[in-house]
Amino acid sequence: MTDTGIDEIRAFNRFYTRLIGVLDEHIAQSPFSLAEARVLYEIGSRGHTTAAELSRLLDLDRAYLSRLLQGLLARELLVLSPIPSDRRQNSIALSSTGDKAVERLQHASEESVVALIEPLDADARLALRDAMGTIRRLLGDDLPAPTVVLRPHRIGELGWLIHRQAVLYNRELGWNGEFEALIARIYHEFEQAEADPPKALWVADRGGRVVGSVFVTAYAKRPGVAQLRMLYVEPEARGLGIGGQLVDQAIDFARRSGYAGMRLWTQSTLTAARRLYAAAGFHLVESGPHHSFGQDLVGEYWEIALQ
């Protein structure tokens, strides 16, 4: 890593440490120290645990943790139960008094976070959440995978799709601004097309973030045939089966809409997309060289029968 990268991480750590101090100020106004609050939170989130597990999870010295637990027990915030399979340890859980104490702490903590993000608009809050999740995943936190939902596009997302695909194809394949101009026209034509013959566009939404898209419209040169267009998946979401979901969704829509077949145009260099098309049942029917987007390419037409 470059010195600049290290400096940025250290600067972020200093900023975040100060921020955590601000968020934890409410604990100073509660009956609990920060360490006591951490112990109560952890026990509450797990339902029950052991001293050994708490020491490992919170990275606390066993003797220090023992003193904390004894103090919380004396205040009747915890209850202990023997573990039949291991008489050396007790199961630790919150008492009813402890439940109420944690509820008050959580409410105060939530109010602190609400105050922190209150100046941010909806887009900024989403960006903040995504960035935090990315940091946790990259540094090894075991987060559940965000759910992927295929949904219609929303206002502003056509522009985003044009932007992202222009950037990605330039970065990955060296395609120039000619490609950006082409896809801007393609999306414009989709939006302006009549509702009959049927058309539809889906974005792959992963935890509130657009990570892919595809659309279906009528193929102008052959009545009764649909066209699959502008399939793409963000690099961060590749390998998760999203491309296959998008292709399957497009085929299912075209079949239900009464199209007799479906056609698409791709390039021989787009090997991952070609594998998806072949797996879905498309067959290569025509190919030929051309010079487009600043590159020498081999264009390919693929088709699938739907009836």
VEXBA-683293 format. One line per 10 residues: number of its first residue (from 1); their letters; for each residue x, y, z of C-alpha. Coordinates in nm, 4 decimals. Example, Ala and Ser with C-alpha at 12.3 -4.5 7.8 and 13.67 -1.06 7.14 Angstrom:
REM residues 2
1) AS) 1.2300/-0.4500/0.7800; 1.3670/-0.1060/0.7140
//
This chain:
REM residues 307
1) MTDTGIDEIR) 0.0000/0.0000/0.0000; 0.1209/0.3523/-0.0738; 0.1980/0.5978/0.2035; -0.1074/0.7959/0.0921; -0.3314/0.4936/0.1537; -0.1893/0.4415/0.5014; -0.2285/0.8090/0.5858; -0.5918/0.8034/0.4731; -0.6692/0.5003/0.6900; -0.5018/0.6582/0.9920
11) AFNRFYTRLI) -0.6892/0.9842/0.9335; -1.0169/0.7937/0.9102; -0.9368/0.6087/1.2342; -0.8723/0.9370/1.4166; -1.1936/1.0891/1.2822; -1.4001/0.7816/1.3656; -1.2560/0.7584/1.7163; -1.3627/1.1175/1.7823; -1.7051/1.0433/1.6347; -1.7540/0.7359/1.8545
21) GVLDEHIAQS) -1.6668/0.9511/2.1531; -1.9460/1.1906/2.0580; -2.1946/0.9068/2.0093; -2.1005/0.7543/2.3445; -2.1504/1.0759/2.5393; -2.4990/0.9582/2.6352; -2.3414/0.6752/2.8353; -2.1680/0.9300/3.0570; -2.5179/1.0523/3.1492; -2.6368/0.6989/3.2309
31) PFSLAEARVL) -2.5630/0.4874/3.5400; -2.3143/0.2781/3.3391; -1.9552/0.3085/3.2296; -1.8736/0.2486/2.8636; -1.7368/-0.0985/2.9483; -2.0505/-0.1890/3.1454; -2.2709/-0.0714/2.8593; -2.0732/-0.2819/2.6095; -2.1178/-0.5901/2.8279; -2.4924/-0.5289/2.8674
41) YEIGSRGHTT) -2.5379/-0.4677/2.4928; -2.3545/-0.7890/2.4059; -2.5494/-1.0026/2.6506; -2.8759/-0.8463/2.5338; -2.7997/-0.9065/2.1651; -2.7083/-1.2717/2.2258; -2.9825/-1.3606/2.4726; -2.7365/-1.5603/2.6802; -2.3603/-1.6096/2.6797; -2.0659/-1.7001/2.9014
51) AAELSRLLDL) -1.7843/-1.5026/3.0597; -1.5310/-1.6734/2.8317; -1.7285/-1.5749/2.5223; -1.7705/-1.2162/2.6421; -1.3975/-1.1877/2.7099; -1.3216/-1.3038/2.3556; -1.5872/-1.0942/2.1805; -1.5109/-0.7718/2.3671; -1.1355/-0.8312/2.4017; -1.1519/-0.7746/2.7759
61) DRAYLSRLLQ) -0.9146/-0.9098/3.0388; -1.0837/-1.1989/3.2226; -1.0162/-1.0546/3.5676; -1.1436/-0.7104/3.4669; -1.4530/-0.8647/3.3065; -1.5179/-1.0683/3.6202; -1.5253/-0.7495/3.8301; -1.7657/-0.5876/3.5806; -1.9985/-0.8874/3.5912; -1.9947/-0.8991/3.9712
71) GLLARELLVL) -2.0928/-0.5329/3.9818; -2.3803/-0.5860/3.7357; -2.4958/-0.8930/3.9301; -2.4965/-0.6914/4.2520; -2.7273/-0.4397/4.0833; -2.9569/-0.7277/3.9820; -2.9092/-0.6617/3.6105; -2.7927/-1.0155/3.5305; -2.8922/-1.3699/3.6127; -2.6688/-1.6770/3.6116
81) SPIPSDRRQN) -2.7710/-2.0301/3.5240; -2.5528/-2.3428/3.5452; -2.4544/-2.5148/3.2212; -2.5110/-2.8908/3.2728; -2.2536/-2.9853/3.0086; -1.9814/-2.7621/3.1590; -1.9946/-2.7035/3.5337; -1.6978/-2.4679/3.5138; -1.9106/-2.2017/3.3445; -2.2452/-2.0319/3.3943
91) SIALSSTGDK) -2.4843/-1.9017/3.1335; -2.5245/-1.5253/3.1690; -2.8466/-1.3454/3.0679; -3.0163/-1.0143/3.1404; -3.2686/-0.9950/3.4209; -3.5949/-0.8076/3.3672; -3.4244/-0.5055/3.5220; -3.1312/-0.5534/3.2845; -3.3676/-0.5733/2.9869; -3.5155/-0.2368/3.0786
101) AVERLQHASE) -3.1710/-0.0832/3.1308; -3.0517/-0.1979/2.7868; -3.3723/-0.0708/2.6291; -3.3036/0.2746/2.7739; -2.9421/0.2642/2.6548; -3.0474/0.1611/2.3055; -3.3037/0.4380/2.2871; -3.0444/0.6971/2.3882; -2.7969/0.5554/2.1375; -3.0551/0.5661/1.8571
111) ESVVALIEPL) -3.1319/0.9298/1.9385; -2.7609/1.0102/1.9096; -2.7400/0.8476/1.5653; -3.0582/1.0213/1.4477; -2.9088/1.3552/1.5489; -2.5847/1.2685/1.3684; -2.7456/1.1857/1.0321; -3.0314/1.4376/1.0523; -2.8530/1.6906/0.8228; -2.8078/1.4260/0.5482
121) DADARLALRD) -3.0609/1.3737/0.2698; -3.1848/1.0272/0.1675; -2.9125/0.9732/-0.0948; -2.6364/1.0719/0.1457; -2.7721/0.8392/0.4141; -2.7789/0.5518/0.1660; -2.4218/0.6287/0.0577; -2.3121/0.6379/0.4222; -2.4746/0.3015/0.4953; -2.3180/0.1424/0.1854
131) AMGTIRRLLG) -1.9734/0.2780/0.2729; -1.9947/0.1446/0.6276; -2.1011/-0.1971/0.5023; -1.8171/-0.1994/0.2503; -1.5591/-0.1186/0.5183; -1.6901/-0.3947/0.7445; -1.6922/-0.6558/0.4689; -1.3456/-0.5643/0.3368; -1.1928/-0.5803/0.6835; -1.3417/-0.9193/0.7634
141) DDLPAPTVVL) -1.6691/-0.8581/0.9457; -1.9114/-1.1466/0.8904; -2.2082/-0.9578/0.7450; -2.5086/-1.1292/0.5858; -2.5239/-1.0782/0.2106; -2.7671/-0.8007/0.1118; -3.0854/-0.9209/-0.0562; -3.1051/-0.8756/-0.4332; -3.4396/-0.7530/-0.5693; -3.5249/-0.7057/-0.9380
151) RPHRIGELGW) -3.7503/-0.4016/-0.9690; -3.8553/-0.1355/-1.2242; -3.6314/0.1669/-1.2599; -3.6978/0.4908/-1.0752; -3.6582/0.8551/-1.1716; -3.2896/0.9351/-1.2206; -3.1769/0.5776/-1.2696; -3.1688/0.5806/-1.6498; -2.9016/0.8482/-1.6308; -2.7189/0.6446/-1.3711
161) LIHRQAVLYN) -2.7273/0.3324/-1.5916; -2.5840/0.5284/-1.8847; -2.3121/0.6765/-1.6647; -2.2095/0.3486/-1.5004; -2.1963/0.1438/-1.8191; -2.0018/0.4123/-2.0046; -1.7480/0.4242/-1.7195; -1.7213/0.0462/-1.6781; -1.6839/-0.0343/-2.0483; -1.4216/0.2380/-2.0846
171) RELGWNGEFE) -1.2313/0.1173/-1.7791; -1.2515/-0.2540/-1.8588; -1.2468/-0.2592/-2.2410; -1.1235/0.0823/-2.3472; -1.4460/0.1779/-2.5257; -1.4689/0.5507/-2.5967; -1.7425/0.8129/-2.5826; -1.9073/0.6714/-2.8945; -2.0427/0.3911/-2.6752; -2.1806/0.6369/-2.4199
181) ALIARIYHEF) -2.3610/0.8275/-2.6977; -2.5038/0.5019/-2.8341; -2.6430/0.3776/-2.5048; -2.7872/0.7212/-2.4261; -2.9837/0.6915/-2.7500; -3.0836/0.3313/-2.6731; -3.2228/0.4211/-2.3315; -3.4000/0.7227/-2.4807; -3.5625/0.4999/-2.7414; -3.6741/0.2572/-2.4716
191) EQAEADPPKA) -3.8315/0.5331/-2.2638; -4.0092/0.6811/-2.5662; -4.1391/0.3473/-2.6992; -4.5104/0.2765/-2.6710; -4.6307/0.0307/-2.4088; -4.7551/-0.2028/-2.6830; -4.5721/-0.4145/-2.7953; -4.4763/-0.4838/-2.4317; -4.1520/-0.3520/-2.2897; -3.9939/-0.3661/-1.9435
201) LWVADRGGRV) -3.6747/-0.2658/-1.7652; -3.5402/-0.4094/-1.4406; -3.2617/-0.2973/-1.2123; -3.0962/-0.5337/-0.9684; -3.1224/-0.3630/-0.6295; -2.8817/-0.5008/-0.3695; -2.9438/-0.3472/-0.0311; -3.0680/-0.0215/-0.1856; -2.7876/0.0028/-0.4415; -2.8262/-0.0507/-0.8187
211) VGSVFVTAYA) -2.5833/-0.3277/-0.9156; -2.7154/-0.4333/-1.2566; -2.9861/-0.3951/-1.5172; -3.1430/-0.5237/-1.8378; -3.4410/-0.4340/-2.0524; -3.6693/-0.5917/-2.3122; -3.8370/-0.4177/-2.6031; -3.9792/-0.5184/-2.9401; -3.7276/-0.5904/-3.2168; -3.8217/-0.3360/-3.4825
221) KRPGVAQLRM) -3.7093/-0.5417/-3.7839; -3.9099/-0.8560/-3.7021; -4.2644/-0.8317/-3.5643; -4.3330/-1.0751/-3.2825; -3.9676/-1.0897/-3.1741; -3.8352/-0.9283/-2.8562; -3.4914/-0.7791/-2.8044; -3.2797/-0.8160/-2.4889; -3.0689/-0.5041/-2.4388; -2.8124/-0.3428/-2.2094
231) LYVEPEARGL) -2.7392/-0.6287/-1.9711; -2.4765/-0.5279/-1.7178; -2.3665/-0.6151/-1.3631; -2.1455/-0.4051/-1.1378; -1.7999/-0.5568/-1.0672; -1.8726/-0.5803/-0.6937; -2.1798/-0.7969/-0.7618; -2.0392/-1.0338/-1.0224; -2.0309/-1.4018/-0.9376; -2.3522/-1.3796/-0.7341
241) GIGGQLVDQA) -2.5850/-1.5029/-1.0085; -2.7374/-1.1591/-1.0706; -2.6665/-1.1630/-1.4440; -2.8444/-1.4957/-1.4774; -3.1426/-1.3650/-1.2799; -3.1701/-1.0640/-1.5093; -3.1547/-1.2771/-1.8251; -3.4126/-1.5221/-1.6872; -3.6415/-1.2333/-1.5927; -3.6157/-1.0897/-1.9447
251) IDFARRSGYA) -3.6902/-1.4246/-2.1096; -3.9848/-1.4941/-1.8802; -4.1335/-1.1507/-1.9492; -4.0971/-1.1902/-2.3261; -4.2552/-1.5360/-2.3182; -4.5488/-1.4209/-2.1024; -4.5947/-1.1199/-2.3292; -4.6505/-1.3451/-2.6304; -4.3251/-1.2900/-2.8182; -4.2295/-1.5833/-3.0411
261) GMRLWTQSTL) -3.8573/-1.5335/-2.9884; -3.5869/-1.3054/-2.8554; -3.2761/-1.1574/-3.0172; -2.9728/-0.9740/-2.8784; -2.6544/-0.8097/-3.0017; -2.3273/-0.8553/-2.8151; -1.9532/-0.8643/-2.8793; -1.7193/-1.1639/-2.8869; -1.5030/-1.0024/-2.6176; -1.7891/-1.0068/-2.3634
271) TAARRLYAAA) -1.7197/-1.3645/-2.2585; -1.9093/-1.3606/-1.9280; -2.2264/-1.2295/-2.0940; -2.1937/-1.4836/-2.3764; -2.1778/-1.7658/-2.1198; -2.4986/-1.6370/-1.9600; -2.6766/-1.6245/-2.2946; -2.5674/-1.9764/-2.3858; -2.6736/-2.1115/-2.0449; -3.0178/-1.9517/-2.0905
281) GFHLVESGPH) -3.0673/-2.1235/-2.4275; -2.9593/-1.8552/-2.6754; -2.7723/-1.9616/-2.9884; -2.5238/-1.7633/-3.1965; -2.6838/-1.7018/-3.5382; -2.4678/-1.4325/-3.6985; -2.1333/-1.2577/-3.6444; -1.9098/-1.0113/-3.8226; -1.6217/-0.7669/-3.7668; -1.6776/-0.3947/-3.7209
291) HSFGQDLVGE) -1.4921/-0.0943/-3.5834; -1.6881/0.0786/-3.3086; -1.6233/0.2571/-2.9794; -1.2591/0.3030/-3.0811; -1.1964/-0.0715/-3.1064; -1.1867/-0.3488/-3.3657; -1.4692/-0.5799/-3.2560; -1.6634/-0.8843/-3.3671; -2.0346/-0.8272/-3.3263; -2.2629/-1.1239/-3.2613
301) YWEIALQ) -2.6376/-1.1795/-3.2838; -2.7879/-1.4447/-3.0574; -3.1458/-1.5767/-3.0627; -3.3785/-1.7999/-2.8623; -3.7208/-1.9394/-2.9530; -3.9912/-1.8710/-2.6916; -4.2955/-2.0495/-2.8351
//
